[in-house]
Amino acid sequence: MSTQYLETTKDVYKQAAETPDVGLCCTTTPVWQLPELSIPTRMLEMNYGCGSTVHPRDLVNNPTILYVGVGGGMELLQFAYFSRQQGGVIGLDVVPEMIEASRENFKQAEVENAWFDSSFVDLRHGDALNLPIKDESIDVAAQNCLFNIFKIDDLKQALKEMYRVLKPHGRLVLSDPICQQGIPEHLQADDRLRALCLSGSLPLQQYIDMITEVGFGTVEIRAKRPYRILASPEYDTQEQLYIESVEVCAIKDPMPADGPCVFTGKTAIYFGQEESFDDNKGHVMTPNTPLPVCDKTAGALASLGRADIFISESTYFYDGGGCC
Ligand SMILES: C[S@@+](CC[C@H](N)C(=O)[O-])C[C@H]1O[C@@H](n2cnc3c(N)ncnc32)[C@H](O)[C@@H]1O
């Protein structure tokens, strides 16, 4: 497989480190507004992500955090906001200029944030495809808008690397564009479009399958938002392509014998006359008490064909709780 696209990617982000490219990744995800958190202007201009990977509920119990593909450092600053300790966030990037740019941005962040010290972030040179990190040493790993650039074999390798470095039950938080229609091959093969996070997107189910195939037993789809339209004449496509961005958390739980638990935001509600309904698989539902369920449980409940159990559609905004 040609690895030329990986070199093109490095060139694109060397340039984006030297001159902030404000429109490079446009996202409708609001930037975290938190008490006493000030994000330097240049860091905001270098927000090259397509969602957020910073979710406070992942950050209990003083986790060791790894962030791969640092960009201008905005999400590392946000993680540091919660961890506030020396080396609490390890930041890796393969482009030396990007590491330097984020280092400069952290200096400015020190000026604007009394609570922040640059030593909270441990910046290192490193490749997502070969992480210089020990096995099972990380609690929370994150990447935003990098993995979609990788071709299938490299994506598999990057996911395997994240799985390797996470502790059991550790969390991989991802944000990436997806495209349900599938991106035509000639656009996928355009190295520069791919590097710009425009043509490597997979359909959501394929993206989830790649994650569960490396062993993650639980997957949460936390957000799905409109991202971009690729249309002619700007792009070489007959069909108008609709790209969305997703926020996903993959948890290194053991793989259940009957397959992964994937939460896409479905909820079951029992509204029968009995005191409760028990499916004898660990789900006891009391009347009109909504129970978030994974897609597997939703399917099993639906297959019972009961008129007194309602199952909602996927919202793709799952935010905790539930069946497994
Ligand atoms: C689209 S930007 C996203 C930056 C950041 N995550 C954000 O949300 O702003 C991709 C980042 O990944 C870095 N990168 C590219 N290839 C990489 C690789 N093989 N390993 C690690 N980082 C890489 C780039 O230098 C850049 O910082």
The ligand as an SDF file (V2000), in Angstrom:
LIG
                    3D

 27 29  0  0  0  0  0  0  0  0999 V2000
   -6.8790   17.3990   11.6480 C   0  0  0  0  0  0  0  0  0  0  0  0
   -5.5700   17.7270   12.7440 S   0  0  0  0  0  0  0  0  0  0  0  0
   -6.4010   17.6050   14.3020 C   0  0  0  0  0  0  0  0  0  0  0  0
   -5.6790   18.3150   15.4110 C   0  0  0  0  0  0  0  0  0  0  0  0
   -6.3590   18.2810   16.7820 C   0  0  0  0  0  0  0  0  0  0  0  0
   -6.6990   16.9370   17.1350 N   0  0  0  0  0  0  0  0  0  0  0  0
   -7.5740   19.1730   16.8200 C   0  0  0  0  0  0  0  0  0  0  0  0
   -8.6730   18.6590   17.0890 O   0  0  0  0  0  0  0  0  0  0  0  0
   -7.4400   20.3790   16.5990 O   0  0  0  0  0  0  0  0  0  0  0  0
   -4.5740   16.2380   12.6850 C   0  0  0  0  0  0  0  0  0  0  0  0
   -3.3770   16.2550   13.6330 C   0  0  0  0  0  0  0  0  0  0  0  0
   -2.7350   14.9820   13.5910 O   0  0  0  0  0  0  0  0  0  0  0  0
   -1.3350   15.1360   13.3780 C   0  0  0  0  0  0  0  0  0  0  0  0
   -0.8760   13.9250   12.6710 N   0  0  0  0  0  0  0  0  0  0  0  0
   -0.9170   13.6570   11.3460 C   0  0  0  0  0  0  0  0  0  0  0  0
   -0.4680   12.4000   11.1120 N   0  0  0  0  0  0  0  0  0  0  0  0
   -0.1590   11.8710   12.3270 C   0  0  0  0  0  0  0  0  0  0  0  0
    0.3300   10.6090   12.7550 C   0  0  0  0  0  0  0  0  0  0  0  0
    0.6020    9.6280   11.8690 N   0  0  0  0  0  0  0  0  0  0  0  0
    0.5640   10.4140   14.0730 N   0  0  0  0  0  0  0  0  0  0  0  0
    0.3120   11.4040   14.9790 C   0  0  0  0  0  0  0  0  0  0  0  0
   -0.1640   12.6060   14.6300 N   0  0  0  0  0  0  0  0  0  0  0  0
   -0.4070   12.8470   13.3230 C   0  0  0  0  0  0  0  0  0  0  0  0
   -1.2310   16.4380   12.6110 C   0  0  0  0  0  0  0  0  0  0  0  0
    0.0500   17.0150   12.7200 O   0  0  0  0  0  0  0  0  0  0  0  0
   -2.3040   17.2810   13.3010 C   0  0  0  0  0  0  0  0  0  0  0  0
   -1.8220   17.8530   14.4770 O   0  0  0  0  0  0  0  0  0  0  0  0
  1  2  1  0
  2  3  1  0
  2 10  1  0
  3  4  1  0
  4  5  1  0
  5  6  1  0
  5  7  1  0
  7  8  2  0
  7  9  1  0
 10 11  1  0
 11 12  1  0
 11 26  1  0
 12 13  1  0
 13 14  1  0
 13 24  1  0
 14 15  1  0
 14 23  1  0
 15 16  2  0
 16 17  1  0
 17 18  1  0
 17 23  2  0
 18 19  1  0
 18 20  2  0
 20 21  1  0
 21 22  2  0
 22 23  1  0
 24 25  1  0
 24 26  1  0
 26 27  1  0
M  CHG  2   2   1   9  -1
M  END
$$$$
